[in-house]
Amino acid sequence: MEHTYQYSGIIPFIALFLPILLAGGILLFPQATKKLRRLWSFPNVVSLSVLLSFFISLLVQQINNSFINQYLYSWTITNDFSLEFGFLIDSLSCILSILISSVGIFVLFYSDNYMSHDQGYLRFFAYMSFFNISMLGLVTSSNLIQIYVFWELIGMCSYLLIGFWFTRPNASNACQKAFVTNRVGDFGLLLGILGFYWLTGSFEFKDLFSIVNNLLYTNDVTILFVFFSSFFIFSGALAKSAQFPLHIWLPDAMEGPTPISALIHAATLVAAGIFLVARLFPLFLVIPYIMKFIALIGLITILLGATLALAQTDIKRSLAYSTMSQLGYMMLALGIGSYQAALFHLITHAYSKALLFLGSGSIIHSMETLVGYSPDKSQNMSFMGGLIKHIPITRTTFLLGTLSLCGIPPLACFWSKDTILSAIWEYSPIFAILACFTAGLTAFYMVRLYLLTFEGHFNYNFQNYNGKTNTFFYSISLWGKENKKIMKNISLFPIKTNKSDNNLKYFVRHFVNINVFPSKTFFYYPYESDNTMLFPMIFLVLFTLFIGVIGISFNQFNLFSELNILHKLCIPSLNHLIKDSVDFFEFLRESTFSVFIAFLGIFIACFLYNPPYSSFQNFNLCNSFPKKTSTRNFSDRLGNLIYNWSFNRGYIDMLYKKFLYNNLKKLAEEIYSFDKRIIDGIINVIGIITLFLGESVKYLGGGRISSYLLFYISFVCIFLIIFYYFFS
């Protein structure tokens, strides 16, 4: 199987052909392309499946041989400068490529039904395909310049996908906010790349690591310069992975379609910053100050993301802050030198969070059938509740994803999060206490999210007082059946069935319609999603259950040692950071405290939000804490303080707006005023003078020599008088 490596050059071209063909069809043959719109999702899934099988074969070879393969193609070669593009195939690129491809397949399969009613269906698949290609190009890049190129491409794709529904002001503002925030980090990344090139004269990873290490060892370079160059490179990861203080774009990015949130903001795009730090880990490792800085930023992000998720009412925004907090765990693990634990948690979290986002999309999809596309209602957990009766499969998958993220054994995130917590205890007990406290907060807000969504009673009555019963929803799916799917109908009056559009072969799906009042008042309830949306969620449940075995290794169980892929795929230069097999009972003893904290968070959430344990008469579903009953009660004041902090995003957006946005706006207005009055004024005055002189001089050209002589003699006399008066 060694010959597989020589085909690495075809990686970007396997899937690149499809978005190019699709974009060309949309531009050149829009009508014909739209008629064949259902066929475009299938080849996208097939191309990613081919890439997935290719990377799996590479992974098998990595397990057997553990060597690095790099294929380079010369682009620019001069006497003083050489730039090459190529593909780096090692353990890190193989694992992340498999992660990107597998999650991408599930999301594309899911999107066929979720986006079927959208007019931008073709545009959506074109953007998604190009993003997948750019992400695969990033993780297989062989040098810093190539990383920067694909870094900007995924930033462009995220801008397009977040603003997919660009006619909505919130979506257009969100994509601009994400774009501008990431430009701050990207500018720092470019400065860091240029700084290290000036220092080493190379963009290649191997040369960069060895030269910087030698320069630091011989004290031939200023440590401050190396620190700032490393800091600038890390700023790129700071923005992409939504780390404090450049995290403000991530919650607003939920304005895009839910499949985009599942792919980009759970498994791939936000993981790009973690990948960058992991790829340059040998460089950061020899700079202790930058490692401490990375660990500190990770810890702040963990706490901030968890506290901001406590009182969110938007289901996707709550998951976004959860993503931010979990990314903080990965960054903290990298900062303390636990490379394997960070990579392990990246994998387990990606599958679990993709499951949760797809589950939230199924919930939103069912709610939209009642209220139309209204994010204020279809995504607001205050209007949900009791959905367990109507979408049981979604509920089961969502519950397993929730428990995994809470760190409940034996689900995937338990193994990776406990590995990180164990490493943090060895690094700093203070950091470990804060991280364990955040683990309890994670369990609290995730169970809160689940309870507000699925348990209790349906909190919103969608009524139709006009007696209309012909509400329906269009859906097109490549894999779904095209027969009519009519839900259970209990009514005292007959229901009219609308005719479907035969041209597009839509099918009609009626909701549960219960008429119990003589005034013809109808109540509509959500229903379960189609199989094309449920199948990806069920497959992701399998990953959530069993993916944890790839990163654990116990002395008592040889099976786990054999399955510990991460241990076998460690980077050779980082062997000293990888722990050998541990004692199973010792691991359980060390994990008891974190599991207890998680169960404590679950218990508190159940006590506050589950109807059998609390009364909703004195409780605000929008809040994370009971309503304020007395300002004299310290617990009430504390609860409202925490709620206000969480609901208002820690006032960070407000501070940005007050001290940064407003000041920059005033500065821009002053510069505009100066440009308009001074710069434009000077140009306008010169233009007016030129116009006046031109209009005046044109009357002097009469063709009479005597007139020319008169003007000539007059100007000579005036010049002589001035010269005599001033210079004599």
C-alpha positions in Angstrom: 0.0 0.0 0.0 3.0 2.3 -0.1 2.1 3.6 -3.5 -1.0 5.3 -2.1 1.2 8.3 -1.0 2.1 9.2 -4.5 -1.5 10.0 -5.3 -1.6 12.7 -2.6 -1.5 15.4 -5.3 -5.0 14.6 -6.4 -6.5 15.5 -3.1 -7.7 19.0 -3.9 -8.9 18.0 -7.4 -11.2 15.2 -6.5 -13.8 17.5 -5.0 -12.7 20.8 -6.7 -14.3 19.8 -10.0 -17.8 19.8 -8.5 -18.1 23.3 -7.2 -16.5 24.7 -10.3 -19.0 22.8 -12.5 -21.9 23.8 -10.3 -20.9 27.5 -10.2 -20.5 27.5 -14.0 -23.9 25.9 -14.4 -25.6 28.4 -12.2 -24.0 31.3 -14.1 -24.2 30.0 -17.7 -27.2 27.6 -17.6 -29.3 28.7 -14.6 -32.6 27.2 -15.7 -31.2 23.8 -16.7 -29.1 23.6 -13.5 -32.1 24.4 -11.3 -34.1 21.7 -12.9 -31.4 19.2 -12.0 -30.8 20.6 -8.5 -31.6 17.3 -6.7 -28.7 15.6 -8.4 -26.0 17.9 -7.0 -26.0 16.7 -3.4 -25.2 13.1 -4.4 -21.9 13.7 -6.2 -20.7 15.9 -3.4 -21.3 13.1 -0.9 -19.6 10.6 -3.3 -16.5 12.8 -3.7 -16.1 13.2 0.1 -16.6 9.5 0.5 -13.8 8.8 -2.0 -11.5 11.3 -0.1 -12.5 9.6 3.2 -11.5 6.2 2.0 -8.3 7.6 0.6 -7.4 9.1 4.0 -8.4 6.0 5.9 -5.9 4.1 3.7 -3.2 6.7 4.6 -4.1 6.3 8.2 -3.6 2.6 8.1 -0.2 3.1 6.6 0.6 5.6 9.4 -0.3 3.1 12.0 1.9 0.5 10.4 4.9 2.7 9.5 4.6 6.0 11.5 6.6 8.0 8.9 6.0 11.4 7.3 5.5 11.9 3.6 5.9 15.3 1.9 5.4 16.0 -1.8 6.5 19.4 -3.0 6.0 21.2 -6.3 8.2 24.2 -7.2 6.4 27.4 -7.8 9.0 30.2 -7.6 12.7 29.6 -7.6 15.4 32.4 -7.7 18.9 32.7 -6.4 17.6 34.3 -3.1 14.1 32.9 -2.8 12.4 29.6 -3.2 8.7 28.9 -2.7 7.2 25.4 -3.0 3.7 24.1 -2.6 2.9 20.5 -1.7 1.2 18.1 0.6 2.3 16.9 4.0 0.9 13.5 5.0 1.4 12.7 8.7 -0.6 11.6 11.6 -2.1 15.0 12.3 -3.2 15.6 8.7 -4.6 12.1 8.3 -6.7 12.3 11.5 -8.1 15.7 10.8 -8.8 14.9 7.1 -10.8 11.9 8.2 -12.7 14.0 10.7 -13.5 16.7 8.1 -14.5 14.2 5.4 -16.7 12.1 7.7 -18.5 15.0 9.3 -18.8 16.6 5.9 -20.6 13.5 4.5 -23.1 13.5 7.3 -23.8 17.2 7.1 -24.3 17.1 3.3 -26.6 14.1 3.6 -28.5 16.0 6.2 -28.6 19.2 4.3 -30.3 17.7 1.2 -33.6 17.6 3.2 -33.0 20.5 5.5 -32.2 23.0 2.6 -34.6 21.4 0.1 -37.2 24.2 0.3 -34.6 27.0 0.0 -34.1 28.8 -3.3 -30.4 28.9 -2.7 -30.1 25.1 -2.6 -27.5 25.0 -5.4 -25.5 27.9 -4.0 -25.4 26.2 -0.6 -23.9 23.0 -1.9 -21.3 25.0 -4.0 -20.2 26.9 -0.9 -20.1 23.8 1.3 -18.0 21.9 -1.3 -15.5 24.7 -1.7 -15.2 25.0 2.1 -14.5 21.2 2.5 -11.8 21.5 -0.2 -10.2 24.5 1.5 -10.2 22.8 4.9 -8.6 19.7 3.5 -6.0 21.8 1.8 -5.3 23.6 5.1 -4.6 20.4 7.1 -2.4 18.9 4.4 -0.4 22.1 3.8 3.4 21.7 3.7 4.5 25.3 4.7 3.3 28.5 6.3 2.5 30.3 3.1 0.3 27.5 1.9 -1.5 27.4 5.3 -2.1 31.2 5.0 -3.6 30.8 1.5 -6.1 28.1 2.6 -6.6 30.0 5.9 -8.0 32.9 3.9 -10.1 30.6 1.7 -11.9 29.1 4.7 -12.4 32.6 6.0 -14.0 33.6 2.7 -16.2 30.5 2.7 -17.3 31.1 6.3 -18.2 34.7 5.3 -20.4 33.4 2.4 -22.0 30.6 4.5 -22.8 32.7 7.6 -24.3 35.3 5.3 -26.1 32.7 3.2 -29.4 34.4 3.9 -28.0 37.8 3.1 -31.4 39.5 2.6 -31.8 39.2 6.4 -30.1 42.1 8.2 -29.0 39.9 11.1 -27.3 37.4 8.8 -25.5 40.1 6.8 -24.3 41.9 10.0 -23.2 38.5 11.4 -21.0 37.6 8.4 -19.4 41.1 8.4 -18.7 40.8 12.1 -17.1 37.4 11.6 -15.1 38.6 8.6 -13.8 41.8 10.4 -12.9 39.9 13.6 -11.1 37.2 11.8 -9.2 39.8 9.8 -7.6 41.0 13.0 -6.3 37.6 13.7 -5.3 36.9 10.1 -3.2 40.1 10.0 -1.4 39.0 13.1 -0.8 35.6 11.5 0.7 37.2 8.4 3.0 39.3 10.6 4.1 36.2 12.5 4.8 34.3 9.3 6.9 37.2 7.9 8.7 37.5 11.2 9.8 33.9 11.2 10.8 34.1 7.5 13.0 37.0 8.3 14.5 35.0 11.1 14.9 31.7 9.4 14.7 32.4 5.6 12.2 29.5 5.1 8.5 28.8 5.3 9.0 25.0 5.7 8.0 23.5 9.0 11.0 21.3 9.4 13.5 24.1 8.7 11.5 26.5 10.9 11.6 24.2 13.9 15.3 23.3 13.6 16.6 26.8 12.9 14.6 28.5 15.7 15.7 25.8 18.1 19.3 26.3 17.2 19.1 30.1 17.4 17.6 30.0 20.9 20.1 27.4 22.1 23.1 29.5 20.9 21.5 32.8 22.0 21.8 34.2 18.5 18.3 35.7 18.5 16.4 38.0 20.8 13.9 36.0 22.8 11.5 39.0 22.7 11.4 39.0 18.9 10.7 35.2 18.8 8.0 35.7 21.4 6.2 38.4 19.5 6.4 36.5 16.2 4.9 33.5 18.0 2.3 35.7 19.6 1.3 37.1 16.2 0.9 33.6 14.7 -1.1 32.5 17.7 -3.4 35.5 17.2 -4.6 33.8 14.0 -5.6 30.8 16.0 -7.1 33.1 18.6 -9.7 34.5 16.1 -10.4 31.3 14.2 -11.0 29.2 17.3 -13.1 31.9 19.0 -10.7 32.4 22.0 -11.0 35.4 24.3 -11.0 38.3 23.3 -11.7 37.6 19.6 -14.6 35.2 20.4 -17.4 37.7 19.7 -18.1 36.5 16.2 -19.0 32.9 17.0 -22.5 33.4 18.6 -23.7 35.7 15.8 -22.4 33.2 13.2 -25.4 31.0 14.2 -27.5 33.2 11.8 -26.5 30.9 9.0 -28.3 27.6 8.3 -28.0 25.0 10.9 -26.0 22.5 8.8 -23.4 25.2 8.4 -23.2 25.5 12.2 -22.8 21.8 12.5 -19.9 21.6 10.0 -18.1 24.9 10.3 -18.7 26.0 13.9 -18.5 22.6 15.6 -16.1 20.4 13.8 -13.9 22.2 11.2 -13.5 25.9 10.9 -13.2 26.6 14.7 -10.8 23.6 14.8 -8.5 25.4 12.4 -7.0 27.4 15.2 -6.4 24.3 17.3 -4.8 22.6 14.2 -2.5 25.6 13.7 -1.2 25.5 17.3 -0.8 21.7 17.0 1.0 21.9 13.7 3.4 24.5 15.1 3.6 22.9 18.5 7.3 22.0 18.4 7.9 25.7 17.8 5.8 27.0 20.7 7.2 24.3 22.9 10.7 25.9 23.1 9.2 29.3 24.0 7.9 28.9 27.6 6.3 32.3 27.8 4.1 31.7 24.8 3.0 28.3 26.2 1.9 29.9 29.5 0.1 32.6 27.5 -1.7 29.9 25.5 -2.7 28.1 28.6 -4.0 31.3 30.3 -6.1 32.2 27.2 -7.5 28.7 27.1 -8.5 28.9 30.8 -10.2 32.3 30.4 -12.1 31.0 27.4 -13.3 27.9 29.3 -14.7 30.0 32.1 -16.1 32.8 29.8 -17.8 30.4 27.4 -19.4 28.4 30.2 -20.8 31.4 32.1 -22.1 33.0 28.9 -24.0 29.8 28.0 -25.9 29.7 31.3 -28.8 32.1 30.4 -29.0 31.9 26.6 -32.5 31.3 25.2 -31.5 30.7 21.6 -30.7 26.9 21.3 -28.0 27.4 18.7 -26.3 30.3 20.5 -26.2 28.2 23.7 -24.4 25.5 21.7 -22.1 28.1 20.2 -20.9 29.2 23.6 -20.5 25.6 24.6 -18.2 25.1 21.6 -16.2 28.2 22.7 -15.7 26.7 26.1 -14.7 23.2 24.8 -12.2 24.9 22.4 -10.8 26.5 25.5 -10.1 23.1 27.0 -8.2 22.1 23.8 -6.2 25.3 23.9 -5.4 24.9 27.6 -4.3 21.3 27.0 -1.9 22.5 24.2 -0.6 25.3 26.5 0.3 22.9 29.2 2.0 20.5 26.7 -0.7 17.8 26.6 -0.6 17.4 22.8 -2.4 14.0 22.7 -5.2 15.0 25.1 -6.0 18.2 23.0 -6.1 16.2 19.8 -8.2 13.5 21.5 -10.8 16.1 22.7 -10.8 17.8 19.3 -12.0 14.5 17.8 -14.6 13.5 20.4 -16.0 17.0 20.7 -16.4 17.4 17.0 -18.6 14.3 16.6 -20.6 15.0 19.7 -21.2 18.7 18.9 -22.0 17.9 15.3 -24.7 15.6 16.6 -26.0 18.3 18.9 -26.1 20.9 16.1 -27.9 18.5 13.7 -30.3 17.7 16.6 -31.0 21.4 17.1 -31.6 21.7 13.4 -34.2 18.9 13.6 -35.9 20.8 16.4 -35.8 24.1 14.5 -37.0 22.3 11.4 -40.1 20.9 13.2 -40.8 24.3 14.9 -40.6 26.1 11.6 -43.5 24.1 10.3 -45.6 25.9 12.9 -44.3 29.5 12.9 -42.5 29.7 9.5 -38.9 30.8 9.5 -38.8 33.0 12.5 -35.6 32.5 14.5 -37.0 34.5 17.4 -39.6 31.7 17.9 -38.3 28.6 16.2 -34.9 28.8 17.9 -36.1 30.2 21.3 -36.2 27.5 24.0 -38.8 29.5 25.9 -41.3 28.5 23.2 -40.4 24.9 23.3 -40.8 22.2 25.9 -42.6 18.8 25.8 -41.0 17.9 22.5 -40.2 14.4 23.7 -43.7 13.4 22.8 -43.4 14.6 19.2 -39.8 14.1 18.1 -38.6 11.0 20.2 -35.7 10.0 17.9 -34.3 13.5 17.9 -34.7 13.6 21.6 -32.8 10.3 22.1 -29.9 11.4 19.9 -29.8 14.8 21.5 -29.8 13.4 25.0 -26.8 11.1 24.2 -24.9 14.1 22.7 -25.7 16.1 25.8 -24.5 13.4 28.2 -21.3 13.0 26.2 -20.6 16.7 26.4 -21.3 16.7 30.2 -18.5 14.1 30.5 -20.7 11.1 31.6 -19.0 7.7 31.2 -18.7 5.8 29.0 -19.5 8.3 26.2 -16.7 9.8 24.1 -16.1 13.2 25.7 -15.7 11.7 29.1 -12.5 10.0 28.1 -11.0 13.0 26.4 -12.1 15.6 29.0 -10.8 13.5 31.9 -7.5 13.1 30.1 -7.2 16.9 29.9 -8.3 17.4 33.5 -5.7 14.8 34.6 -3.0 16.7 32.7 -4.2 20.0 34.2 -3.9 18.6 37.8 -0.3 17.9 37.2 0.3 21.3 35.7 -1.5 23.6 38.2 -4.0 22.7 40.9 -5.6 26.2 40.6 -6.1 25.7 36.9 -7.5 22.2 37.6 -10.0 23.5 40.1 -11.3 26.2 37.7 -11.5 23.6 34.9 -13.4 21.2 37.0 -15.8 23.9 38.1 -16.4 24.7 34.5 -17.1 21.0 33.8 -19.9 21.3 36.3 -21.2 24.4 34.6 -21.1 22.5 31.3 -23.2 19.8 32.7 -25.6 22.4 34.1 -26.2 24.5 31.0 -26.4 21.4 28.7 -29.0 19.7 30.8 -30.8 23.0 31.1 -30.9 23.2 27.3 -32.2 19.6 27.1 -34.9 20.1 29.8 -36.2 23.4 28.4 -36.5 21.8 24.9 -37.8 18.4 25.5 -39.3 18.1 29.0 -42.3 19.6 30.6 -45.3 20.9 28.5 -45.4 22.6 25.1 -45.0 26.2 26.0 -46.4 27.9 22.9 -49.9 27.4 21.5 -49.8 27.8 17.7 -53.4 28.5 17.0 -55.3 29.2 13.8 -58.4 31.2 14.6 -59.5 31.5 11.0 -60.3 27.9 10.7 -57.7 27.3 8.0 -56.5 23.8 7.9 -54.5 23.7 4.7 -51.1 24.4 6.3 -48.4 22.4 4.6 -44.6 22.2 4.1 -42.7 21.5 0.9 -39.7 19.2 0.9 -37.5 17.8 -1.8 -35.0 15.0 -1.0 -32.8 12.9 -3.2 -32.9 10.0 -0.8 -36.4 10.5 0.7 -39.6 9.0 -0.7 -41.8 11.1 -2.8 -45.1 9.7 -1.6 -47.5 11.8 0.4 -46.7 11.7 4.1 -49.8 12.6 6.0 -49.6 12.8 9.8 -52.3 11.8 12.3 -55.3 14.0 12.1 -57.9 14.3 14.8 -60.6 16.7 13.8 -64.4 17.2 13.9 -64.2 18.7 10.5 -62.8 17.5 7.1 -59.4 18.7 6.0 -58.7 19.9 2.5 -55.4 18.6 1.0 -53.6 21.1 -1.1 -52.4 19.9 -4.5 -48.7 19.6 -4.8 -46.6 21.3 -7.5 -46.2 18.6 -10.1 -43.4 20.5 -11.9 -41.0 20.3 -8.9 -42.6 17.0 -7.5 -43.1 18.4 -4.1 -44.9 16.3 -1.6 -47.3 17.5 1.1 -46.8 16.8 4.8 -49.6 17.7 7.2 -49.1 18.3 10.8 -50.9 16.9 13.8 -54.2 18.8 13.8 -56.4 18.6 16.9 -59.8 20.3 17.0 -61.4 20.1 20.4 -63.3 23.4 20.6 -66.5 24.2 18.7 -65.0 27.5 17.6 -62.8 25.7 15.2 -59.6 26.6 17.0 -56.8 24.3 15.8 -53.6 23.5 17.6 -50.6 22.4 15.6 -47.7 20.4 17.0 -44.2 19.6 15.7 -43.4 16.3 14.1 -40.3 14.1 13.6 -37.9 14.9 10.8 -37.5 12.7 7.7 -35.1 9.8 7.5 -32.6 11.8 5.5 -32.2 14.0 8.6 -32.3 11.3 11.2 -29.8 8.9 9.6 -26.8 11.2 10.0 -27.8 11.8 13.6 -28.0 8.1 14.3 -24.6 7.5 12.7 -23.1 10.3 14.8 -24.5 8.7 17.9 -22.4 5.6 17.1 -19.3 7.9 16.9 -20.3 9.5 20.2 -20.6 6.1 21.9 -17.5 4.4 20.6 -14.9 7.0 19.3 -13.4 7.3 22.8 -11.6 4.0 22.4 -9.1 5.6 19.9 -7.4 7.6 22.7 -7.4 5.4 25.8 -4.9 2.8 26.8 -5.0 0.7 29.9 -2.6 -1.9 31.2 -5.3 -4.3 32.2 -6.9 -4.4 28.7 -4.8 -5.1 25.7 -7.8 -4.4 23.4 -7.7 -0.7 24.4 -4.0 -0.6 23.9 -4.4 -2.0 20.4 -7.2 0.5 19.6 -5.3 3.5 20.9 -4.6 5.1 17.5 -3.5 8.5 18.9 -0.7 6.8 20.9 0.5 5.1 17.8 0.2 8.2 15.6 2.1 10.7 17.8 4.6 13.0 16.1 8.1 11.5 16.5 9.5 14.7 18.0 6.8 14.7 20.6 7.2 11.2 21.9 8.3 12.4 25.3 4.9 14.1 25.7 2.8 10.9 25.1 2.0 8.9 28.1 2.2 5.1 28.2 -0.7 2.9 29.2 -2.2 3.8 32.5 -3.8 1.8 35.2 -7.5 1.4 34.7 -8.5 1.6 38.3 -6.2 4.6 38.9 -7.9 6.4 36.0 -11.3 5.7 37.5 -10.2 6.9 40.9 -8.9 10.2 39.4 -12.0 10.7 37.3 -14.4 10.2 40.2 -14.2 13.9 41.2 -14.9 15.2 37.7 -17.8 12.8 37.2 -19.2 13.9 40.6 -19.0 17.5 39.6 -20.8 16.7 36.3 -23.6 14.9 38.2 -23.9 17.8 40.6 -24.4 20.2 37.7 -27.0 17.8 36.2 -28.8 17.6 39.6 -28.9 21.3 40.0 -30.3 21.8 36.5 -32.9 19.1 37.1 -33.9 20.8 40.4 -34.3 24.2 38.8 -35.8 23.2 35.4 -37.5 19.8 35.6 -41.3 20.3 36.5 -41.4 17.4 39.1 -38.7 19.2 41.2 -39.7 22.9 40.6 -42.8 25.0 40.1 -42.9 26.9 36.8 -45.3 29.3 38.3 -42.5 31.1 40.1 -39.9 30.5 37.4 -38.9 32.3 34.3 -38.1 30.0 31.5 -36.0 32.6 29.8 -33.7 32.9 32.8 -31.2 30.5 34.3 -32.3 31.4 37.8 -35.5 32.0 39.7 -37.2 35.3 39.3 -36.1 38.1 41.6 -38.4 38.1 44.6 -36.5 40.4 47.0 -33.6 42.7 46.5 -32.6 42.0 50.1 -31.9 38.4 49.5 -28.3 37.8 48.6 -29.0 34.7 46.6 -31.5 36.5 44.5 -29.1 39.4 43.8 -26.4 36.9 43.0 -28.7 35.0 40.6 -29.7 38.1 38.8 -26.1 39.3 38.6 -25.0 36.0 37.0 -28.0 36.0 34.7 -27.4 39.6 33.5 -23.7 38.8 33.0 -24.6 35.7 30.9 -27.6 37.1 29.0 -25.7 40.3 28.0 -22.7 38.2 26.8 -20.5 39.4 29.7 -20.9 43.0 28.5 -17.9 42.4 26.2 -19.8 43.3 23.0 -21.0 46.5 24.8 -17.4 47.4 25.7 -16.3 46.8 22.2 -19.0 49.0 20.9 -18.4 51.8 23.4 -14.6 52.0 23.4 -13.7 50.5 20.0 -16.5 50.8 17.6 -17.7 54.3 18.6 -14.2 55.7 18.8 -13.3 54.3 15.4 -16.5 55.6 14.0 -15.7 59.1 15.3 -12.2 58.9 13.9 -13.6 57.8 10.5 -16.1 60.7 10.6 -13.3 63.2 11.4 -11.1 61.8 8.6 -14.0 61.9 6.3 -14.7 65.5 7.3 -11.1 66.5 6.8 -11.0 64.8 3.4 -14.2 66.4 2.3 -13.4 69.9 3.5 -9.7 70.2 3.2 -8.4 67.7 0.6 -11.5 68.0 -1.6 -11.7 71.7 -0.9 -8.2 72.3 -2.2 -8.9 70.2 -5.3 -12.2 72.0 -5.9 -10.6 75.5 -5.5 -7.9 74.6 -8.0 -10.5 73.3 -10.4 -12.6 76.5 -10.1 -9.5 78.7 -10.6 -8.5 76.7 -13.6 -12.0 76.9 -15.0 -12.2 80.7 -14.4 -8.8 81.3 -16.1 -9.7 79.1 -19.0 -13.0 80.9 -19.5 -11.2 84.3 -19.3 -8.3 83.4 -21.5 -10.4 82.0 -24.3 -11.8 85.6 -25.0 -8.2 86.8 -25.5 -7.6 84.7 -28.6 -9.2 87.1 -31.2 -6.5 86.7 -33.8 -5.3 90.4 -33.8 -1.6 90.9 -33.4 -2.0 94.4 -31.9 -4.1 93.0 -29.0 -1.5 90.3 -28.3 1.3 93.0 -28.3 -0.8 95.2 -25.9 -1.3 92.3 -23.4 2.4 91.4 -23.7 3.7 94.9 -23.0 1.2 95.3 -20.1 2.3 92.1 -18.4 6.0 93.0 -18.9 5.5 96.4 -17.4 3.6 94.9 -14.4 6.5 92.4 -13.9 9.1 95.2 -14.0 7.2 97.3 -11.5 6.9 94.4 -9.1 10.6 93.4 -9.5 11.7 97.0 -8.9 9.5 97.4 -5.9 10.5 94.2 -4.1 14.0 93.5 -5.2 15.7 96.9 -5.8 
